[in-house]
Amino acid sequence: MQQLLDHIAEIVGRDHLLTGEAVRQRNADWFTHSPCEAAAIVRPANTEQLSRVMALCHAAGQPVVTHGGLTGVVHGAVAAPNELAVSLERMTAIEAVDPVGGTLTAQAGVPLQRVQEAAVEIGMQFPVDLGARGSCTIGGNIATNAGGIRVIRYGMMRQQVLGLEAVLAGGRVISSMNTMLKNNAGYDLKQLFIGSEGTLGIVTRAVLRLQPALPSEQCALVSVPSFEALTRLLNLAPRRIGLSAFEALWNSHYRLMTEESGAHTPPLATDSPFYAILESQGMDTERDAEQFQALLEEAFEAELITDAVLASSEAQRQAIWAIREDIEALVRTLKPMFSFDISLPIPAMETYVEGLEQRLAEAFPGVARLVAFGHLGDGNLHIMVTVRDAAAECRRAVEQLVYAPLAEIGGSVSAEHGIGLEKRDYLHFSRSEEEVATMRLLKQALDPKGLLNPGKVLG
């Protein structure tokens, strides 16, 4: 391997080939903070350098794992000692911003927040938004088809990508940097790489679709008396306001993040079975505020909500969202815990969560605990489970309890976080044999030696 590393250093520069302790000082996993174990970390400056590096690795049969912002939670960036990590941290240029066409062209290492800020500078917005916005990268967002809090209005990352460029396992560059909304000229090759978690190619650049800026923003936290009322509120809200986010918090989550942990002051009493964060975006602040207030009043009269706090400042808005987005406090309070990111039909959510609580209580009497919250409007739930005193030993049993019922109700073991290593053995609960076989066919065609992110997604 040393000869290969020497050749790679000639391409990227000796300072950009990290080995030994410089590698170990880096984390490879957000939840566990485990050190990177790769043989080396390669930091190319551009697509051309990465192409040459991958050609060398392909010729040598050297497996490669891609690193973005390292905010993933399914061990998708974990590298073994015999593997190289390719970090795109030097590829951070925003190459072009087109206010007329409504596009932004960025290299894969650009943090999501920088793209959001660049869009604001020209009076537009990039609508994908998630708690890790300051660290996660555009390449990682594309590779995992990131979701976030505004999927209900704007869709997943897939809907924001007009074109992209990727380097294949053998070093060939596929450049499909389309800037048009409509382009039906043959296969849409970018879709192969969006959500593929670096197993089919390494995304290096992308053309992103921007949306008009909506300067009016309204936000409220409400108490909801039942799940049935929660779903009725979800159906009512987009008919009355320009709904951009609808986050549901089970009592288990809200009470833990406020009263129990002390991390946040509870804006509302902690005795309601459900809570929801509603946010709207629009163009007319006065009119939008009136419509938002009217929605809350209508929801009160219909007994869909029992209490509400309306943010009257950006600080109050951020305080409300912090209850939902403070994952560090959640992890700290529940540690050790298992994190699950699932999708399922909205009508099945209440029964699913209640059933899971019952199954956990039967399997781990007196020591299991479940916390639930998520992007209710797009069918995505985040489930946190902790089992006191026996967490590490019971992980597989807990995973089976969480994932197995999803097959019967048409759910998915991954809503927005991907498969990585963590969910690989449960992919069959959400994909048929024919689908998995087709995935393997694509993998074999684009990466015949199995060098890209080996072991992830398909094994």
C-alpha positions as MATLAB code, in Angstrom:
seq = 'MQQLLDHIAEIVGRDHLLTGEAVRQRNADWFTHSPCEAAAIVRPANTEQLSRVMALCHAAGQPVVTHGGLTGVVHGAVAAPNELAVSLERMTAIEAVDPVGGTLTAQAGVPLQRVQEAAVEIGMQFPVDLGARGSCTIGGNIATNAGGIRVIRYGMMRQQVLGLEAVLAGGRVISSMNTMLKNNAGYDLKQLFIGSEGTLGIVTRAVLRLQPALPSEQCALVSVPSFEALTRLLNLAPRRIGLSAFEALWNSHYRLMTEESGAHTPPLATDSPFYAILESQGMDTERDAEQFQALLEEAFEAELITDAVLASSEAQRQAIWAIREDIEALVRTLKPMFSFDISLPIPAMETYVEGLEQRLAEAFPGVARLVAFGHLGDGNLHIMVTVRDAAAECRRAVEQLVYAPLAEIGGSVSAEHGIGLEKRDYLHFSRSEEEVATMRLLKQALDPKGLLNPGKVLG';
ca = [
       0.000    0.000    0.000;
       2.879    2.376    0.652;
       3.686    2.581   -3.036;
       0.065    3.471   -3.767;
       0.094    6.150   -1.072;
       3.269    7.648   -2.522;
       1.622    7.936   -5.934;
      -1.493    9.475   -4.374;
       0.664   12.002   -2.516;
       2.144   13.077   -5.835;
      -1.366   13.925   -7.013;
      -2.903   15.646   -3.972;
       0.262   16.853   -2.255;
       1.982   15.286    0.739;
       0.186   17.626    3.166;
      -3.149   16.339    1.947;
      -2.465   12.663    2.533;
      -3.023   12.049    6.229;
      -1.670    8.961    7.937;
      -1.052    7.620   11.435;
      -2.123    9.805   14.333;
      -3.508   12.495   12.012;
      -6.103    9.935   10.929;
      -6.873    8.623   14.433;
      -7.556   12.135   15.722;
     -10.629   12.303   13.481;
     -14.021   10.838   14.301;
     -15.735    8.595   11.801;
     -19.149    8.400   13.460;
     -21.278   11.187   14.975;
     -23.053    9.081   17.589;
     -20.155    6.975   18.880;
     -17.327    9.475   18.210;
     -15.160    6.464   17.375;
     -11.810    7.343   15.780;
     -11.211    6.902   12.081;
      -9.343    3.643   11.457;
      -8.600    4.112    7.756;
      -5.100    3.447    6.498;
      -4.988    7.053    5.274;
      -7.222   10.035    4.488;
      -6.898   11.492    0.992;
      -7.965   15.126    0.480;
      -8.244   15.978   -3.239;
      -8.643   19.610   -4.262;
     -10.881   19.033   -7.282;
     -12.595   16.483   -9.487;
      -9.520   15.956  -11.660;
      -7.365   14.983   -8.671;
     -10.048   12.641   -7.350;
     -10.379   11.033  -10.778;
      -6.660   10.284  -10.870;
      -6.727    8.957   -7.290;
      -9.615    6.624   -8.054;
      -7.890    5.352  -11.214;
      -4.878    4.390   -9.080;
      -7.069    2.758   -6.424;
      -9.005    0.816   -9.050;
      -5.835   -0.512  -10.624;
      -4.556   -1.568   -7.191;
      -7.893   -3.002   -6.016;
      -7.894   -0.539   -3.138;
     -11.275    0.025   -1.386;
     -12.309    3.616   -0.645;
     -14.782    5.207    1.771;
     -16.059    8.744    1.143;
     -16.120   11.340    3.943;
     -18.302   14.444    3.876;
     -19.342   16.323    6.998;
     -19.448   13.091    9.051;
     -22.858   13.864   10.523;
     -24.439   10.574    9.422;
     -25.824    8.179   12.002;
     -25.814    4.787   10.223;
     -22.023    4.201   10.181;
     -21.848    4.993    6.472;
     -18.422    6.670    6.792;
     -16.751    3.964    8.871;
     -13.523    2.787    7.224;
     -11.569   -0.372    8.026;
      -7.770   -0.344    8.505;
      -7.276   -1.707    4.981;
      -9.401    1.037    3.402;
      -8.684    4.611    2.354;
     -10.948    7.500    3.283;
     -11.464   10.184    0.665;
     -12.446   13.478    2.277;
     -13.916   16.248    0.123;
     -13.194   18.912    2.750;
     -11.034   20.958    0.366;
     -13.711   21.075   -2.320;
     -15.681   23.960   -0.823;
     -16.224   26.406   -3.673;
     -19.577   27.862   -4.608;
     -18.820   28.149   -8.298;
     -21.852   30.009   -9.604;
     -25.102   31.552   -8.453;
     -27.746   32.322  -11.069;
     -30.616   34.470   -9.726;
     -32.408   34.415  -13.085;
     -32.354   30.656  -13.557;
     -32.651   30.087   -9.824;
     -29.649   27.773   -9.534;
     -26.477   27.474   -7.481;
     -23.476   25.392   -8.484;
     -21.349   24.061   -5.634;
     -18.582   21.606   -4.974;
     -19.489   18.644   -2.810;
     -17.622   19.779    0.298;
     -19.615   22.997    0.758;
     -21.569   22.962    4.055;
     -25.338   23.154    3.710;
     -25.481   26.383    5.723;
     -23.161   28.168    3.285;
     -25.465   27.265    0.421;
     -28.436   28.573    2.403;
     -26.592   31.843    3.091;
     -25.519   32.239   -0.526;
     -29.124   31.845   -1.611;
     -30.275   34.493    0.889;
     -27.709   36.934   -0.506;
     -29.540   36.982   -3.851;
     -33.019   37.076   -2.337;
     -33.700   33.360   -2.670;
     -33.610   30.295   -0.435;
     -32.313   26.750   -0.514;
     -35.113   24.877    1.247;
     -33.425   21.733    2.539;
     -32.830   22.341    6.239;
     -31.718   20.106    9.088;
     -30.111   20.446   12.480;
     -26.623   19.594   11.215;
     -26.736   22.410    8.645;
     -23.434   23.923    9.831;
     -21.468   20.688    9.422;
     -23.168   18.466    6.855;
     -22.053   18.917    3.262;
     -23.867   19.135   -0.037;
     -22.172   15.973   -1.283;
     -23.266   14.096    1.811;
     -26.784   15.512    1.547;
     -26.972   14.241   -2.029;
     -25.399   10.863   -1.286;
     -27.932   10.219    1.473;
     -30.886   12.046   -0.139;
     -31.262   14.185    2.976;
     -34.692   15.256    4.181;
     -35.111   17.607    7.123;
     -37.899   19.801    8.430;
     -39.278   21.239    5.163;
     -39.824   18.089    3.138;
     -43.583   18.541    3.536;
     -43.400   21.628    1.296;
     -40.284   21.276   -0.842;
     -39.440   17.582   -0.939;
     -36.211   15.708   -0.267;
     -32.727   16.588   -1.522;
     -33.527   14.671   -4.707;
     -36.025   17.365   -5.666;
     -33.389   20.106   -5.288;
     -30.708   18.623   -7.590;
     -30.838   19.603  -11.257;
     -27.453   18.217  -12.205;
     -24.343   16.714  -10.729;
     -20.881   15.410  -11.390;
     -19.517   12.160   -9.993;
     -16.334   10.130  -10.170;
     -16.820    6.412  -10.777;
     -14.815    3.636   -9.169;
     -12.389    3.429  -12.088;
     -11.788    7.177  -12.191;
     -14.123    8.033  -15.042;
     -15.979   11.332  -14.534;
     -19.703   11.473  -15.217;
     -20.503   15.162  -15.640;
     -24.206   15.832  -15.951;
     -24.244   19.448  -14.760;
     -27.697   20.211  -16.105;
     -29.116   23.635  -15.167;
     -32.569   23.223  -16.679;
     -35.810   22.209  -15.004;
     -36.841   20.156  -18.011;
     -34.424   17.775  -19.715;
     -35.773   14.467  -21.024;
     -32.784   13.612  -23.210;
     -32.256    9.976  -22.274;
     -31.640    8.511  -18.827;
     -31.442   10.897  -15.896;
     -28.080    9.639  -14.679;
     -27.907   11.900  -11.628;
     -30.609    9.799   -9.984;
     -28.166    6.866   -9.797;
     -26.011    8.760   -7.328;
     -28.626   10.571   -5.232;
     -29.223    8.391   -2.204;
     -26.630    5.774   -3.196;
     -24.467    6.558   -0.125;
     -21.235    6.652   -2.108;
     -21.542    3.048   -3.286;
     -21.959    3.824   -7.012;
     -19.818    6.942   -7.385;
     -18.423    9.918   -5.495;
     -20.387   13.137   -6.030;
     -18.013   16.063   -6.604;
     -20.172   18.963   -7.857;
     -23.854   19.744   -8.145;
     -26.316   22.202   -9.652;
     -28.921   22.980   -7.004;
     -32.377   24.422   -7.492;
     -33.199   27.534   -5.470;
     -36.617   28.784   -4.417;
     -37.942   32.332   -4.020;
     -37.270   33.819   -0.607;
     -40.342   34.013    1.596;
     -39.638   36.772    4.127;
     -42.720   36.176    6.252;
     -42.327   33.373    8.784;
     -44.773   32.307   11.489;
     -44.075   29.644   14.101;
     -46.029   28.119   16.970;
     -45.808   25.247   19.411;
     -49.172   23.679   20.254;
     -50.487   21.048   22.668;
     -52.619   18.378   21.017;
     -55.047   16.151   22.958;
     -54.917   13.028   20.768;
     -53.277   11.504   17.710;
     -56.564   11.793   15.850;
     -56.549   15.533   16.562;
     -52.919   15.690   15.419;
     -53.769   14.231   12.011;
     -56.803   16.478   11.627;
     -54.592   19.479   12.391;
     -52.116   18.266    9.780;
     -54.906   18.120    7.198;
     -56.297   21.529    8.160;
     -53.079   23.544    8.331;
     -52.029   23.550    4.642;
     -55.541   24.661    3.667;
     -55.250   27.768    5.821;
     -51.549   28.730    5.749;
     -48.434   28.288    3.625;
     -47.313   25.348    5.754;
     -43.574   24.715    5.546;
     -43.018   22.471    8.581;
     -45.120   20.251   10.807;
     -43.148   18.486   13.515;
     -44.824   16.117   15.965;
     -43.466   15.507   19.458;
     -44.802   12.688   21.578;
     -45.065   13.514   25.288;
     -42.078   11.229   25.885;
     -39.891   13.572   23.830;
     -41.262   16.948   24.917;
     -41.155   16.151   28.630;
     -37.635   14.713   28.421;
     -36.242   17.702   26.494;
     -37.748   20.225   28.911;
     -38.813   19.212   32.406;
     -36.730   16.065   32.813;
     -33.399   17.077   31.282;
     -33.600   20.774   32.137;
     -32.087   21.506   28.721;
     -34.953   23.798   27.688;
     -37.649   25.756   29.468;
     -41.062   24.279   28.576;
     -43.171   26.923   26.782;
     -46.267   24.794   27.446;
     -47.268   22.422   30.250;
     -45.772   18.955   29.937;
     -48.950   16.918   30.462;
     -50.302   16.784   26.891;
     -49.982   13.473   25.001;
     -48.781   15.210   21.834;
     -47.244   18.486   20.703;
     -46.661   19.980   17.280;
     -44.451   22.702   15.843;
     -46.141   24.477   12.964;
     -44.308   26.869   10.702;
     -45.487   28.807    7.684;
     -43.709   30.888    5.052;
     -45.200   33.615    2.894;
     -44.743   37.013    1.265;
     -47.020   39.258    3.341;
     -46.136   39.360    7.034;
     -49.335   41.075    8.186;
     -51.683   38.893    6.183;
     -49.744   35.703    6.967;
     -49.813   36.499   10.683;
     -53.582   36.979   10.520;
     -54.042   33.676    8.693;
     -51.790   31.858   11.137;
     -53.687   33.285   14.107;
     -56.975   32.353   12.474;
     -55.751   28.778   12.050;
     -54.896   28.519   15.733;
     -58.288   29.934   16.715;
     -60.070   27.482   14.417;
     -58.018   24.615   15.817;
     -58.941   25.666   19.362;
     -62.643   25.796   18.502;
     -62.447   22.367   16.847;
     -60.638   21.001   19.941;
     -57.628   20.032   17.852;
     -55.298   21.911   20.202;
     -55.575   22.732   23.886;
     -52.845   25.349   24.227;
     -50.405   27.249   22.049;
     -47.447   29.579   22.163;
     -46.843   31.778   19.122;
     -43.287   32.976   18.514;
     -43.195   36.780   18.404;
     -39.454   37.044   17.713;
     -36.661   35.100   16.078;
     -35.282   34.259   19.521;
     -38.595   32.717   20.538;
     -38.766   30.806   17.274;
     -35.290   29.390   17.827;
     -36.202   28.436   21.404;
     -39.155   26.428   20.107;
     -37.093   24.694   17.441;
     -34.287   23.959   19.909;
     -36.614   21.584   21.757;
     -36.927   19.609   18.532;
     -33.380   19.947   17.196;
     -31.176   19.635   20.290;
     -30.072   16.094   19.509;
     -26.955   16.437   21.666;
     -29.084   16.986   24.784;
     -31.304   14.090   23.775;
     -28.341   11.747   23.358;
     -26.747   12.949   26.587;
     -29.922   12.360   28.580;
     -30.749    8.933   27.150;
     -27.231    7.576   26.689;
     -26.705    4.729   25.967;
     -29.416    4.607   23.354;
     -30.345    3.285   19.922;
     -31.562    5.723   17.266;
     -34.073    4.772   14.561;
     -35.256    6.731   11.531;
     -38.300    5.112    9.942;
     -41.150    5.886    7.571;
     -44.666    4.517    7.763;
     -48.193    5.505    6.758;
     -49.433    8.301    9.018;
     -52.633    6.449   10.063;
     -50.481    3.573   11.355;
     -48.166    5.688   13.519;
     -50.086    5.732   16.781;
     -50.705    1.983   16.798;
     -47.108    1.316   15.769;
     -45.607    3.395   18.599;
     -47.973    1.935   21.190;
     -47.231   -1.579   19.954;
     -43.485   -0.961   20.043;
     -43.707    0.334   23.618;
     -45.564   -2.822   24.581;
     -43.090   -5.126   22.818;
     -40.145   -3.381   24.492;
     -41.799   -3.648   27.914;
     -42.348   -7.366   27.413;
     -38.820   -8.011   26.155;
     -37.070   -5.764   28.698;
     -39.429   -5.331   31.655;
     -38.726   -2.268   33.750;
     -35.561   -1.186   31.905;
     -36.650   -0.152   28.378;
     -37.686    3.344   27.391;
     -38.928    4.823   24.107;
     -38.938    8.442   22.909;
     -40.759    9.399   19.692;
     -40.820   12.517   17.503;
     -40.536   13.368   13.852;
     -41.634   14.957   10.606;
     -45.227   13.809   10.819;
     -46.308   15.439    7.565;
     -44.006   13.272    5.451;
     -44.478   10.055    7.427;
     -41.062   10.119    9.091;
     -40.638    9.173   12.742;
     -37.493    9.221   14.848;
     -37.539    6.584   17.555;
     -35.015    6.580   20.396;
     -34.752    3.503   22.608;
     -32.642    2.981   25.690;
     -32.355   -0.222   27.713;
     -30.795    0.390   31.093;
     -27.729   -1.683   32.055;
     -27.845   -3.954   28.995;
     -27.861   -1.656   25.977;
     -24.938   -3.039   23.983;
     -25.974   -6.657   24.409;
     -29.588   -6.183   23.344;
     -29.134   -4.031   20.249;
     -30.064   -6.748   17.730;
     -33.170   -7.663   19.680;
     -34.312   -4.036   19.807;
     -33.677   -3.568   16.084;
     -35.827   -6.594   15.303;
     -38.657   -5.216   17.427;
     -38.474   -1.845   15.666;
     -38.036   -2.988   12.078;
     -39.994   -6.217   11.653;
     -43.505   -4.679   11.964;
     -42.721   -2.157    9.212;
     -42.863   -4.848    6.522;
     -46.522   -5.566    7.262;
     -47.626   -1.915    7.098;
     -45.589   -0.836    4.068;
     -43.054    1.146    6.072;
     -39.357    1.770    5.548;
     -36.409    1.052    7.822;
     -34.861    4.322    6.634;
     -36.760    7.543    6.016;
     -33.867    9.964    5.523;
     -30.659    8.703    7.158;
     -29.802    5.938    4.716;
     -28.747    2.317    5.255;
     -24.967    2.370    5.812;
     -23.775   -0.560    7.892;
     -26.346   -0.198   10.640;
     -29.471   -1.104    8.648;
     -27.962   -3.325    5.978;
     -29.298   -6.557    7.482;
     -32.834   -5.136    7.577;
     -33.085   -3.830    4.027;
     -35.271   -6.821    3.105;
     -38.050   -5.477    5.341;
     -38.457   -2.531    2.953;
     -37.249   -3.797   -0.418;
     -38.286   -6.905   -2.363;
     -35.868   -9.573   -3.581;
     -36.258   -8.215   -7.090;
     -35.422   -4.677   -5.983;
     -32.327   -5.782   -4.064;
     -31.206   -7.889   -7.040;
     -31.523   -4.858   -9.312;
     -29.510   -2.781   -6.839;
     -26.778   -5.411   -6.934;
     -26.852   -5.349  -10.730;
     -26.274   -1.586  -10.719;
     -23.469   -1.943   -8.187;
     -21.780   -4.615  -10.300;
     -22.054   -2.493  -13.444;
     -20.644    0.712  -11.940;
     -18.250   -0.753   -9.374;
     -17.330   -4.271  -10.520;
     -14.518   -4.634   -7.987;
     -16.681   -3.459   -5.094;
     -14.261   -0.704   -4.082;
     -16.675    2.137   -3.253;
     -17.879    2.180    0.350;
     -17.593   -1.595    0.586;
     -20.057   -3.377    2.831;
     -22.460   -0.446    2.991;
     -26.126   -0.671    1.919;
     -25.958   -4.076    0.201;
     -23.081   -5.800    1.972;
];
